[in-house]
Amino acid sequence: MCHAELVHELIMLFSILSILFTIPFGALPVFLITAICATLFDSMFVMIQRYNRPRLVRIYERQNK
């Protein structure tokens, strides 16, 4: 679960870095809108994983007793 969260955080970083493609292509509004949308979309999964982690740890510990 931590691995999946890290992957989504990296995707968020790469989507922000996609704004650098405006240099060769020159379409700033397009890259800016897609970068913001992709970052918000992946942040949703990071929040879900952070919310569920303590619950899943408790379930895992309960099963291993």
Buried (B, 14 or more C-beta within 10 A) or exposed (E): EEEEBEEBBEBBEEBBEBBEBBEEEEEEEEBBEBBEEBBEEBBEBBEEBEEEEEEEEEEEEEEEE
